[in-house]
Amino acid sequence: MKNETKPSMMTIKQIAKTGLMPENALRQLLKEGKLPVVYIGKKALVNYSKLCELLNRLGDTE
């Protein structure tokens, strides 16, 4: 069995408080369907580690 860690699921406000991205930029990505997100009712929970990986890949292509 692999040594897998549980994904860190955070709300958009929690991610914005980390300073990674502004809240409105995150909400725009959510609207465009570009965030690794799971909905619990109306609340969107973003997989923080996948979001960091996504941003790193985007930064590497430039």
C-alpha positions in Angstrom: 0.0 0.0 0.0 1.3 3.5 -0.9 2.0 6.1 1.7 -0.8 8.4 0.7 -1.7 11.6 2.5 -5.2 13.0 2.8 -5.9 15.9 0.6 -6.0 19.3 2.3 -9.4 20.7 1.5 -9.9 24.4 2.1 -12.5 27.0 1.3 -11.7 29.8 -1.0 -11.5 32.3 1.9 -9.0 30.0 3.7 -6.8 29.8 0.6 -6.9 33.5 0.1 -5.7 34.0 3.7 -2.6 32.0 2.9 -1.6 34.7 0.5 -1.4 32.2 -2.5 -3.9 34.1 -4.6 -6.5 36.9 -4.0 -10.0 35.7 -3.2 -11.6 37.2 -6.4 -9.0 35.5 -8.6 -9.8 32.2 -7.0 -13.5 32.8 -7.5 -12.9 33.6 -11.1 -11.1 30.3 -11.6 -13.9 28.5 -9.8 -16.4 30.1 -12.2 -14.3 29.0 -15.2 -14.1 25.4 -13.8 -10.4 25.4 -13.5 -10.1 24.7 -9.7 -9.8 21.1 -8.3 -12.9 21.5 -6.2 -15.6 19.3 -4.5 -18.9 20.8 -3.5 -20.5 20.1 -0.2 -23.9 21.6 -0.6 -23.2 25.1 -1.9 -19.8 25.3 -0.3 -16.8 24.7 -2.6 -13.8 22.9 -1.0 -10.6 23.2 -3.0 -7.8 20.6 -2.9 -5.0 22.9 -1.8 -2.1 20.6 -2.8 -3.6 20.0 -6.3 -4.1 23.8 -6.7 -0.4 24.4 -5.8 0.6 21.7 -8.3 -1.6 23.3 -11.0 0.0 26.8 -10.4 3.5 25.3 -10.5 2.8 23.7 -13.8 1.4 26.9 -15.2 4.5 28.8 -14.0 6.8 26.2 -15.6 5.3 26.7 -19.1 6.0 30.4 -19.2 
